[in-house]
Amino acid sequence: MRIEELREPAEKQRVARQVLEQLPQWFGIPQAREEYIRQCGGLPVFAARAQGQWAGFLAVKRHSEYAAEIEVMGVLPTLHRRGLGRALVERCIAWCRQQGIRFLQVKTLDASNPDENYAGTRRFYKAMGFYPLECIPTLWGESNPCLIMIQYLE
């Protein structure tokens, strides 16, 4: 597995599309998926290659001098639980530290929604050192309560 920072907007979007379209359990709303893909063109994007193909990616959005957010991340389902997600987050954290960023956040579906896929997502981010900060029940609509998780990067 190799992780690299993608530079070309079209390539960032192509990789995002290739991965997100394979993850309908998380990115099944076409308008939302297209918006994530569009945003990737203008954000720092780290992508992982495995077995000769793009296997996953992470896009990070800087909010201020000291804060950033994992805007979107995905790993091909056949490669889940093999360390790619961990490697992508670790690469993102290293980049954030180089930029002087102190706080990294991620938004995901809150536990008040019983979706098992997102329960796994929350466990993953907790294992990566993120802590629940706040639930915003109406950010994504009442049936999709948003949980903000945060990590302090020393």
N, C-alpha and C positions, 0 to 999 in steps of 0.2 A: 504494500500500500504506500502511496505517495500523496502528500498534500501539497498543493501549490496555490498561490494567489492568482486568480484570473485577472487579466487586464482589459480585455476587449469587451465592451458592453454586450455585443451580440453573442459572444461565447458565454458570458455569464448567464444571459437569458436562456440560451439553448440548453445549458447544463441544468439550470433550475427547472425548465420545462420537462426535460428528460426524466428527472428524478420525481418531481411533484406529481406528474401524471401517473406515476406508479404507486402513489400513496393516497388513494381515494378515502381511506378511513380518516385521514387528517386534513386532506385538501380536496374534498369532494364538492365544494361550492365553486362552480366554474369562475364566477366573477372575482371571488377572493383569490383563487389560485392565479388568475391572470394578473391581478394587481401585484401579488408577490413577485411574479415573473418580471413584470414591468419594472418594479422597484430595483430588482437585482442589477439591472443595467447600470445604475448610478451608485451602487454601494460597493464597498470592499467585499469580495466573495472569495472564500477558500473552498477548494474542491478536492475530493479524494478520488484517486484512481485505484481500482482493484481489479485484478483479472483482465487487464487491458481495456477497461471501460470506466466512464465516470460512474462512481458508486454512491456519491453523496456530496453535499455542499452545505455551506453556511454563509449567510449574508449578515453583516453587522452594520448597524446604523449608529452614527455618533449623534448624541443629543446635545452635548455641551462639552466644555473643556475637560470635564471629569467623569462624564457618564456616557455609556453606550448601551445598545440593546441588540441581542440576537434577534434580528428581524424575521428571519425564516431559516429553517434548517430541515434537511431531509436526507435520509439514507435509504437506498433501495431495500425493499422488504426482505429479499433473499440474503441480505448481508447484515440484517439486524443482529445485535448482540455479539459482534465480532470486533468491537473496539473502534470502528470508524467514527461513530458519533463522539465518543470520548476524544479521539484524536483531533477532530474538527473543533470541538469546544476548547481543547488545550491550545490549539493553534490560534484561535480567536483571542483567548486570554493573553497569550504571549504578545500578540499584535497590540491589544489594548494597553498592556503594560509599557510597550515601546512608545506608545502615543501619550503616555501619562494619564491614562484613564484609570479612575479609582473604583468606579461602580459599573457593574455589568448586570443588566436585567434581561429577563425573558418573560414573555406573556404566553400563557397556556390556559387550557380550560380548567376551571375550578372543580374541586372534588364534589361540589354540590350537584354537578352533572355526573351521573354514574357511568359514563363512557369508559370502558376498560382500556381502550387504546390510550386515552389521555391519562389514565391512572398510571400506566407504564411510563408515559412522558414525564409526569411529575416525579416518579421514582428516579428516573434517569437524571433529571436536573438536580434533585436533592443529592444523589450520589456524586454529582459533579461539584457540589458545594454551594448550590443556590438554596436560599431560604424563602418561604412564602412571606411576602410583605403586605399585600393588600388584594382583596377581591373587589373588582368593579363589576357589579352584576349586569349593568346595562350597556357596557362599552360595545359588545358584539351582539347585543340583543338578549332578551330575557332568557331564552333557552340555551344561551352560550355564555355563562358567567366567566369573566376574564380574571385569572389569577396572575398577579405580578410576582415574580420570584427575582431575588437579587443576590448578588455576590459582591463582597468587598474585595478588591484586588490590592493587596499590600505590595 
